[in-house]
């Protein structure tokens, strides 16, 4: 986060394993300056989780599609445990 805030991409950092666009996920908690990074990161992940659930519900609203995807999300996310909110993947 500190490197990205300076406007530099860690192009020669061998530990950077994400594609360049993932820097947006790393920087997104900075949109909530009133929270520390960890709390802002959790809130951004929770918001992304809620948005995904909302999109899945929207997709099945007319009844023409199966709601299996919604149930996989509703049951699968808790089964994964806290790792869902500790990584950038949900974003």
C-alpha angles and dihedrals in degrees: 000000000000093000094048092048089062090056095250124125115216093239096160098036107117091200093061103100104166130088115261094259089063087076086079089062090048091051098041096088086061087072087075102058092167090069130060115250097262095051093043090049091053091049092049091049091048090050091050090049091051091047092052091049089049091051091049091050090047090053093056098038096108095050095238092109128057118256092221092108090055091051092046088054095043093049100030099054094058090044090058088056126201093338088083090067096035097063137053094242098095089056 
